[in-house]
Amino acid sequence: HHLLTRLGWMTAQQLKPYAAYLPILLGDGRVIAHPRGVLAAAETLAWVDDPDETIASKVVAAWMDCLGPVADAALVRHSGLPLSMIQAALLRLEAAGLILRTGAEWCHRDRLARIHRESLRRLRAAVEPVPPARWSEFVQAWQERATVDGTVAQLQGLELEPEAWGEVLGGRTTELEMLCLTGVLAWARLRPPTTATVEDPVSPFCLPSSTPRRRLGRVGCLLREAHGWLAAPPSPAAGRALLALERLQAKGATFSHELGVEDEALEELAALGRASTDSLAPWRGAMRGRWFAWPETAADRVEPWARQLLRRYGVVFPALLEHEPLAPSWTALRRLYAEWEMQGQVLAGRFVATFAGEQFALREAVAALRNGSSLPSPLCAADPIRRVVAALIPEPAPVV
């Protein structure tokens, strides 16, 4: 009876396994033999006399809710309706958003979602988390340090002292400057000074300098087009810095000697995150070069940041955000990662032991993490990834 209530009607042949119960159900009126040659539950008898088009849609929808992905020919066998009515009903239900076409088959939207959730659950359960020490090896081997632009693309969004950038890039600051001059890369103060952390001691690696370097603080190196979503809203400019900003906004990119402002105004403007130059001269204490004002920061930062973190770490989990002060909140990132999991763009589960919260990863990162054969290339002491690893997995204290 419950089956008939759910499906609307069934043929006597389909109900053959339940033949022993039919006389009882027919006798107490809970099941009715209809002139159409089918047996129907009394509760659904009202719509058995509806127009054929309405009946076909209801019957097909009921069967789709019970079956997984199914072809139209199979629905003919299940429902007893002709193929033409089945096909027309499928198109109506698809237009209403109730069912989805999956190749040559059809599936109820809710059932497909349940199948997908179950598949994801099994995928998550099949992944055995690796120990933190293995993650430490993986994340360092994951890093791209062979080229300047590749290194910057992976580390953009992190700020270092200018001298530390030189060390991370293996002293290739001339190449970095050329990429800045051609507009591929840029440098900028990504966080206003009021929210910046205490500066780390400078690296022993120093750029050539004929004058004392000015106090720019930490700066970020980045792909130039990424500034809008990487940077936090800049601090407001005032006084001489505001004058320099207004002239840059009015003239566009301009050489420092053509702006008619003091070097200190440009220094302050760079420190506020409002402007930069296409050379590294300010890193060496000189404000020379062609200066430009940064445009307003973008409103939608979550998606590009979500992709950036995957590129940087391969596997992303909440503890990493303690070392990513410019990244959006974990709540916003998790919501997007969960959508990507449903779309098959990322995997979710518990890939690394010890760390709490949900974890999301690229498929190729999970394969490399579990493979365990890749040995990390040595990262320099100033490399921010090495510092993140050291903070998350402290070395055990020596036994005395």
ZAZA-222836 format. One record per residue (C-alpha): residue in three letters; x, y, z. Coordinates in pm, 1 decimal, m for minus. Example, Ala and Ser with C-alpha at 12.3 -4.5 7.8 and 13.67 -1.06 7.14 Angstrom:
BEGIN
['ala' [1230.0 m450.0 780.0]]
['ser' [1367.0 m106.0 714.0]]
//
This chain:
BEGIN
['his' [0.0 0.0 0.0]]
['his' [281.1 240.4 84.2]]
['leu' [445.5 162.9 m250.9]]
['leu' [123.7 235.3 m440.7]]
['thr' [71.6 556.5 m245.4]]
['arg' [417.7 671.7 m344.3]]
['leu' [405.1 566.8 m710.4]]
['gly' [40.9 637.5 m785.8]]
['trp' [m30.0 312.2 m966.6]]
['met' [125.2 m17.9 m1063.3]]
['thr' [24.7 m297.9 m1297.6]]
['ala' [m82.3 m636.7 m1169.2]]
['gln' [238.9 m782.9 m1315.4]]
['gln' [451.3 m540.2 m1116.1]]
['leu' [259.2 m626.8 m798.9]]
['lys' [299.7 m1000.4 m848.9]]
['pro' [554.7 m1031.8 m562.8]]
['tyr' [288.2 m886.4 m332.9]]
['ala' [m2.3 m1098.0 m469.6]]
['ala' [m76.4 m1247.9 m126.5]]
['tyr' [m160.4 m903.8 14.4]]
['leu' [m371.7 m772.9 m274.1]]
['pro' [m701.7 m942.6 m175.0]]
['ile' [m676.5 m787.4 171.6]]
['leu' [m597.6 m440.1 35.1]]
['leu' [m870.7 m464.0 m228.0]]
['gly' [m1118.8 m593.5 28.1]]
['asp' [m1075.5 m304.8 274.1]]
['gly' [m1074.0 m44.4 m4.1]]
['arg' [m717.1 76.8 37.7]]
['val' [m632.6 m38.5 m316.8]]
['ile' [m865.2 14.4 m614.0]]
['ala' [m868.2 m170.6 m947.7]]
['his' [m898.2 103.2 m1208.2]]
['pro' [m1044.4 64.7 m1557.9]]
['arg' [m708.2 172.4 m1700.5]]
['gly' [m589.3 m175.4 m1608.2]]
['val' [m383.5 m68.0 m1313.2]]
['leu' [m406.4 m90.0 m935.6]]
['ala' [m401.5 238.4 m747.1]]
['ala' [m395.7 339.2 m382.8]]
['ala' [m721.0 495.6 m273.7]]
['glu' [m533.3 813.7 m172.0]]
['thr' [m409.0 867.4 m529.7]]
['leu' [m732.2 768.9 m705.3]]
['ala' [m829.1 1133.4 m738.8]]
['trp' [m558.1 1205.5 m996.1]]
['val' [m584.9 876.4 m1186.0]]
['asp' [m870.6 1038.0 m1383.5]]
['asp' [m669.6 1353.9 m1459.7]]
['pro' [m574.4 1437.1 m1820.6]]
['asp' [m311.9 1206.6 m1966.3]]
['glu' [m46.6 1481.0 m1968.0]]
['thr' [m88.4 1546.5 m1593.7]]
['ile' [m94.5 1176.1 m1509.4]]
['ala' [222.2 1110.9 m1707.7]]
['ser' [408.0 1389.0 m1527.3]]
['lys' [297.2 1265.8 m1183.7]]
['val' [373.9 900.8 m1253.5]]
['val' [713.7 973.2 m1406.8]]
['ala' [803.8 1211.4 m1120.8]]
['ala' [705.5 944.8 m866.3]]
['trp' [918.1 676.3 m1034.5]]
['met' [1211.4 916.3 m1074.6]]
['asp' [1202.4 980.7 m700.1]]
['cys' [1242.0 604.5 m637.1]]
['leu' [1496.7 521.6 m904.9]]
['gly' [1850.2 638.5 m964.8]]
['pro' [1963.5 749.2 m1311.8]]
['val' [1730.7 577.2 m1557.8]]
['ala' [1669.4 575.8 m1935.1]]
['asp' [1329.6 661.1 m2082.6]]
['ala' [1287.3 303.9 m2212.9]]
['ala' [1318.2 170.2 m1857.8]]
['leu' [1050.0 415.1 m1743.8]]
['val' [814.6 264.2 m2002.8]]
['arg' [857.3 m76.2 m1837.1]]
['his' [813.5 64.5 m1487.5]]
['ser' [516.7 292.7 m1547.9]]
['gly' [328.8 114.6 m1825.7]]
['leu' [295.4 443.2 m2017.0]]
['pro' [382.7 472.4 m2386.0]]
['leu' [727.0 608.7 m2479.7]]
['ser' [586.5 929.0 m2634.5]]
['met' [410.1 1020.9 m2309.6]]
['ile' [721.5 937.6 m2107.4]]
['gln' [945.6 1156.8 m2324.1]]
['ala' [702.5 1449.1 m2314.3]]
['ala' [672.9 1417.1 m1935.9]]
['leu' [1051.1 1408.5 m1894.4]]
['leu' [1088.7 1732.2 m2087.3]]
['arg' [819.2 1901.3 m1876.9]]
['leu' [982.0 1787.6 m1553.3]]
['glu' [1324.8 1901.7 m1677.1]]
['ala' [1185.2 2244.9 m1761.4]]
['ala' [1036.8 2262.9 m1410.3]]
['gly' [1377.6 2186.0 m1259.6]]
['leu' [1264.7 1862.7 m1093.9]]
['ile' [1489.6 1625.7 m1289.8]]
['leu' [1824.9 1647.7 m1465.6]]
['arg' [1953.7 1487.3 m1781.8]]
['thr' [2273.3 1287.8 m1728.7]]
['gly' [2384.7 1178.3 m2073.0]]
['ala' [2133.5 922.9 m2205.2]]
['glu' [1968.9 891.3 m1862.8]]
['trp' [1753.4 1103.8 m1636.5]]
['cys' [1765.9 1146.5 m1260.5]]
['his' [1558.6 1322.2 m998.0]]
['arg' [1747.2 1629.8 m875.4]]
['asp' [1716.2 1537.4 m506.5]]
['arg' [1818.4 1175.1 m564.1]]
['leu' [2118.5 1284.4 m772.1]]
['ala' [2221.7 1514.1 m487.9]]
['arg' [2190.0 1225.6 m240.2]]
['ile' [2397.5 1000.5 m466.3]]
['his' [2661.4 1272.0 m496.2]]
['arg' [2671.0 1329.9 m119.7]]
['glu' [2711.8 958.5 m57.6]]
['ser' [2993.7 942.1 m314.0]]
['leu' [3170.2 1231.9 m143.8]]
['arg' [3123.2 1067.7 195.4]]
['arg' [3284.8 749.2 68.7]]
['leu' [3569.8 946.0 m88.2]]
['arg' [3633.3 1124.0 240.5]]
['ala' [3621.8 800.9 437.7]]
['ala' [3868.3 633.7 199.4]]
['val' [4142.7 891.7 265.7]]
['glu' [4371.5 808.9 555.7]]
['pro' [4526.7 1124.1 707.8]]
['val' [4904.4 1150.1 695.9]]
['pro' [5109.6 1262.4 997.5]]
['pro' [5211.6 1630.4 1021.4]]
['ala' [5574.1 1542.3 947.0]]
['arg' [5472.0 1407.4 606.4]]
['trp' [5271.3 1723.6 539.7]]
['ser' [5581.7 1928.2 623.8]]
['glu' [5779.2 1743.0 355.8]]
['phe' [5496.6 1769.8 105.5]]
['val' [5427.5 2141.0 139.5]]
['gln' [5795.6 2228.6 98.4]]
['ala' [5826.8 2002.0 m206.5]]
['trp' [5509.4 2165.8 m344.2]]
['gln' [5684.2 2502.2 m373.3]]
['glu' [5793.1 2652.8 m707.3]]
['arg' [6124.9 2831.5 m669.4]]
['ala' [6282.0 2769.0 m1012.2]]
['thr' [6168.3 3096.9 m1170.2]]
['val' [6112.1 3444.2 m1033.3]]
['asp' [5760.3 3484.8 m1170.7]]
['gly' [5662.8 3132.9 m1056.6]]
['thr' [5788.8 3202.8 m705.7]]
['val' [5604.4 3533.7 m686.0]]
['ala' [5282.5 3382.3 m824.5]]
['gln' [5286.0 3121.6 m547.9]]
['leu' [5383.3 3355.6 m263.9]]
['gln' [5178.2 3662.5 m356.0]]
['gly' [4968.4 3781.7 m66.2]]
['leu' [5253.2 3738.9 183.6]]
['glu' [5473.1 4028.4 291.8]]
['leu' [5845.4 4016.6 361.9]]
['glu' [6123.1 4263.2 419.0]]
['pro' [6277.1 4364.2 82.4]]
['glu' [6603.1 4195.4 182.2]]
['ala' [6415.1 3872.6 256.7]]
['trp' [6256.9 3878.4 m89.5]]
['gly' [6607.0 3892.8 m231.7]]
['glu' [6702.7 3584.2 m33.6]]
['val' [6388.1 3390.1 m126.4]]
['leu' [6453.2 3465.9 m494.2]]
['gly' [6812.2 3350.4 m466.8]]
['gly' [6951.9 3697.5 m527.9]]
['arg' [6770.3 3735.1 m863.1]]
['thr' [6652.4 4087.5 m784.4]]
['thr' [6770.0 4215.4 m1123.8]]
['glu' [6530.9 3974.1 m1293.7]]
['leu' [6256.6 4076.2 m1050.5]]
['glu' [6315.0 4441.3 m1138.3]]
['met' [6297.9 4366.8 m1511.9]]
['leu' [5964.9 4189.0 m1464.3]]
['cys' [5840.9 4492.7 m1271.9]]
['leu' [5959.3 4727.6 m1545.9]]
['thr' [5770.2 4525.3 m1808.2]]
['gly' [5449.2 4527.6 m1600.4]]
['val' [5438.6 4153.6 m1529.5]]
['leu' [5514.6 4182.4 m1158.3]]
['ala' [5493.4 4458.7 m902.3]]
['trp' [5564.3 4526.3 m538.6]]
['ala' [5339.5 4696.4 m286.3]]
['arg' [5261.8 4741.5 78.2]]
['leu' [4956.9 4516.8 103.8]]
['arg' [4853.8 4599.7 459.7]]
['pro' [4815.3 4945.8 606.4]]
['pro' [5077.8 5020.8 872.0]]
['thr' [4810.8 5033.4 1144.9]]
['thr' [4740.1 4659.8 1098.8]]
['ala' [5092.8 4542.2 1017.7]]
['thr' [5262.2 4300.8 1251.4]]
['val' [5595.1 4360.8 1422.1]]
['glu' [5866.6 4336.2 1161.0]]
['asp' [6095.5 4035.2 1173.3]]
['pro' [6470.6 4093.7 1192.5]]
['val' [6611.5 4165.4 849.8]]
['ser' [6785.3 3892.8 659.6]]
['pro' [7164.4 3908.1 625.3]]
['phe' [7111.6 3921.1 247.6]]
['cys' [7133.8 4287.8 142.4]]
['leu' [7068.9 4461.2 m186.2]]
['pro' [7347.6 4683.7 m323.7]]
['ser' [7296.3 5027.2 m177.9]]
['ser' [7478.3 5357.6 m188.5]]
['thr' [7237.1 5525.5 55.7]]
['pro' [7061.4 5404.6 369.3]]
['arg' [6739.8 5218.7 279.5]]
['arg' [6424.2 5400.5 378.5]]
['arg' [6177.4 5238.4 615.6]]
['leu' [5927.2 5080.3 378.2]]
['gly' [5860.8 4792.0 613.0]]
['arg' [5735.3 4465.2 471.7]]
['val' [5619.3 4457.3 111.4]]
['gly' [5452.0 4200.3 m108.7]]
['cys' [5565.4 4092.0 m452.6]]
['leu' [5277.0 4000.9 m680.1]]
['leu' [5142.4 3959.7 m1029.7]]
['arg' [5043.5 4313.9 m1112.5]]
['glu' [4684.0 4231.7 m1207.0]]
['ala' [4631.0 4056.1 m871.3]]
['his' [4667.1 4366.4 m655.2]]
['gly' [4294.9 4445.5 m650.9]]
['trp' [4199.9 4129.2 m461.6]]
['leu' [4523.5 4067.8 m270.8]]
['ala' [4557.0 4398.4 m88.8]]
['ala' [4361.2 4517.2 211.1]]
['pro' [4192.3 4859.0 180.5]]
['pro' [4477.8 5113.0 201.6]]
['ser' [4517.8 5375.1 470.1]]
['pro' [4402.9 5727.6 383.4]]
['ala' [4669.5 5971.6 272.8]]
['ala' [4706.7 6318.1 419.1]]
['gly' [4929.1 6622.0 380.8]]
['arg' [5218.0 6583.6 139.3]]
['ala' [5131.6 6219.7 68.8]]
['leu' [4779.2 6321.8 m34.0]]
['leu' [4922.1 6586.2 m267.7]]
['ala' [5146.1 6325.9 m432.6]]
['leu' [4853.1 6084.2 m463.2]]
['glu' [4629.9 6345.4 m626.3]]
['arg' [4899.7 6428.8 m880.1]]
['leu' [4951.5 6060.8 m962.6]]
['gln' [4578.6 6005.6 m1004.1]]
['ala' [4553.5 6309.0 m1230.8]]
['lys' [4862.3 6238.4 m1446.0]]
['gly' [4878.8 5859.4 m1438.7]]
['ala' [5214.5 5684.6 m1417.6]]
['thr' [5477.9 5957.0 m1378.1]]
['phe' [5850.6 5969.8 m1311.6]]
['ser' [5934.6 6093.8 m964.2]]
['his' [6118.8 6404.8 m1081.8]]
['glu' [5812.5 6512.5 m1282.5]]
['leu' [5574.9 6498.8 m985.5]]
['gly' [5723.6 6797.3 m803.9]]
['val' [5692.7 6637.6 m460.7]]
['glu' [5948.1 6548.5 m196.0]]
['asp' [6088.9 6197.2 m171.7]]
['glu' [5937.6 6168.1 175.2]]
['ala' [5588.2 6209.4 25.7]]
['leu' [5646.5 5916.8 m210.6]]
['glu' [5798.8 5712.5 69.9]]
['glu' [5491.0 5772.9 284.3]]
['leu' [5256.9 5696.4 m5.9]]
['ala' [5427.4 5361.9 m66.6]]
['ala' [5418.8 5277.6 305.2]]
['leu' [5043.2 5346.1 308.4]]
['gly' [4990.7 5102.3 21.7]]
['arg' [4858.5 5376.0 m208.6]]
['ala' [5134.3 5376.9 m472.3]]
['ser' [5436.1 5193.2 m605.9]]
['thr' [5701.8 5224.4 m871.8]]
['asp' [5809.1 4995.5 m1154.2]]
['ser' [6165.1 4977.4 m1019.6]]
['leu' [6317.4 4848.8 m696.2]]
['ala' [6495.9 5177.8 m628.9]]
['pro' [6288.9 5244.1 m312.0]]
['trp' [6416.5 4910.9 m175.5]]
['arg' [6763.4 5063.6 m197.8]]
['gly' [6659.9 5392.3 m34.7]]
['ala' [6603.6 5600.4 m350.9]]
['met' [6257.4 5716.6 m456.5]]
['arg' [6347.2 5721.5 m826.1]]
['gly' [6144.4 5549.4 m1094.6]]
['arg' [5805.4 5578.7 m1259.9]]
['trp' [5539.9 5595.0 m990.9]]
['phe' [5174.6 5495.4 m1020.1]]
['ala' [4876.9 5495.8 m785.1]]
['trp' [4705.7 5166.8 m708.6]]
['pro' [4336.2 5151.7 m802.8]]
['glu' [4066.9 5067.5 m549.8]]
['thr' [4070.0 4715.4 m410.1]]
['ala' [3818.4 4465.8 m549.3]]
['ala' [3500.5 4380.2 m360.1]]
['asp' [3502.9 4009.3 m448.4]]
['arg' [3818.1 3865.5 m295.0]]
['val' [3704.3 3521.7 m178.7]]
['glu' [3732.1 3320.9 m503.3]]
['pro' [4079.5 3440.9 m611.8]]
['trp' [4207.3 3402.1 m256.7]]
['ala' [4064.4 3049.2 m236.9]]
['arg' [4256.3 2956.5 m552.4]]
['gln' [4571.4 3131.0 m429.2]]
['leu' [4576.8 2932.2 m104.9]]
['leu' [4535.7 2606.3 m295.4]]
['arg' [4821.9 2707.1 m521.7]]
['arg' [5039.7 2796.0 m225.0]]
['tyr' [4970.2 2496.5 m0.7]]
['gly' [4795.1 2227.6 m209.4]]
['val' [4598.7 2131.4 103.4]]
['val' [4415.7 2407.5 292.8]]
['phe' [4286.5 2395.6 651.7]]
['pro' [4190.0 2657.0 913.1]]
['ala' [4522.2 2664.7 1100.6]]
['leu' [4696.1 2802.3 790.9]]
['leu' [4489.9 3121.9 806.0]]
['glu' [4670.2 3221.8 1125.9]]
['his' [4965.4 3291.4 892.9]]
['glu' [4758.6 3452.1 614.7]]
['pro' [4648.7 3786.2 761.0]]
['leu' [4520.7 3918.7 428.1]]
['ala' [4306.2 3614.5 340.4]]
['pro' [3925.9 3615.3 381.2]]
['ser' [3769.8 3437.7 676.9]]
['trp' [3761.9 3058.5 693.7]]
['thr' [3381.0 3074.5 695.1]]
['ala' [3378.7 3244.2 354.4]]
['leu' [3649.9 3020.0 212.9]]
['arg' [3489.3 2701.3 344.5]]
['arg' [3156.1 2789.1 183.0]]
['leu' [3324.1 2827.3 m156.3]]
['tyr' [3543.1 2518.1 m116.3]]
['ala' [3230.7 2313.6 m32.3]]
['glu' [3070.8 2431.8 m358.3]]
['trp' [3386.2 2335.8 m548.4]]
['glu' [3378.7 1994.6 m383.3]]
['met' [3026.4 1938.2 m514.6]]
['gln' [3148.5 2041.9 m860.7]]
['gly' [3446.0 1806.4 m843.0]]
['gln' [3706.8 2085.4 m848.6]]
['val' [3858.1 1997.1 m510.1]]
['leu' [3854.1 1709.9 m264.0]]
['ala' [3744.8 1741.5 97.2]]
['gly' [3827.6 1523.3 393.0]]
['arg' [4090.6 1479.3 659.0]]
['phe' [4419.8 1464.8 473.8]]
['val' [4656.2 1571.0 752.9]]
['ala' [4623.4 1446.2 1108.4]]
['thr' [4634.2 1674.6 1415.4]]
['phe' [4493.6 1986.4 1248.4]]
['ala' [4130.1 2053.7 1335.8]]
['gly' [3851.1 2149.6 1097.1]]
['glu' [3761.9 2056.4 743.0]]
['gln' [4042.4 2027.3 489.9]]
['phe' [4024.5 2088.7 114.6]]
['ala' [4283.5 1994.4 m144.6]]
['leu' [4363.9 1973.6 m512.6]]
['arg' [4350.3 1619.1 m648.5]]
['glu' [4711.9 1628.7 m758.9]]
['ala' [4812.7 1754.2 m414.7]]
['val' [4640.3 1461.2 m242.5]]
['ala' [4818.6 1218.4 m474.7]]
['ala' [5155.9 1379.3 m398.4]]
['leu' [5080.9 1396.1 m25.9]]
['arg' [4996.6 1026.2 m5.5]]
['asn' [5274.2 918.1 m240.6]]
['gly' [5536.9 1017.6 9.0]]
['ser' [5826.0 983.1 m234.2]]
['ser' [5890.0 1351.6 m307.9]]
['leu' [6170.5 1509.7 m109.5]]
['pro' [6148.0 1884.5 m48.6]]
['ser' [6397.7 2117.8 m208.3]]
['pro' [6575.1 2314.4 63.5]]
['leu' [6400.0 2645.2 131.1]]
['cys' [6605.0 2937.3 258.0]]
['ala' [6566.4 3057.2 615.4]]
['ala' [6370.6 3365.1 502.5]]
['asp' [6117.1 3164.9 300.4]]
['pro' [5768.6 3225.1 445.5]]
['ile' [5658.5 2864.8 382.5]]
['arg' [5942.9 2738.9 597.4]]
['arg' [5828.4 2975.6 870.2]]
['val' [5466.9 2854.0 844.7]]
['val' [5581.3 2492.3 873.5]]
['ala' [5799.3 2576.2 1174.4]]
['ala' [5509.4 2754.9 1345.2]]
['leu' [5258.0 2473.6 1285.3]]
['ile' [5495.9 2184.9 1355.8]]
['pro' [5746.1 2301.4 1617.6]]
['glu' [6062.2 2098.0 1646.8]]
['pro' [6067.8 1889.7 1965.0]]
['ala' [6277.6 2028.7 2247.7]]
['pro' [6612.4 1856.0 2291.0]]
['val' [6625.6 1597.6 2564.3]]
['val' [6856.8 1708.6 2843.2]]
//
